[in-house]
């Protein structure tokens, strides 16, 4: 029973992630800003992994699946590294000015 529930949740997650990428692409000028490009890349990578998992539910593990899987997981560390670099810049990139103390406002 838990396998069925897990598979249903996987399919729902894949559908939502893929729908997000589709709607975002069709309704926003995401390519015009670094933030927009990153949101698209991050959500597309997530959708790709979820779609890959759903594909495996339906086709099993044929020989060509390893090629698709490898391509998918080439993309993931690139996008995660990009996201990590955004975090590092946000947290440590602007150390030239002193940070305000949240308790005193100074």
Beta strands, then each sheet from edge to edge (+ up, - down):
end
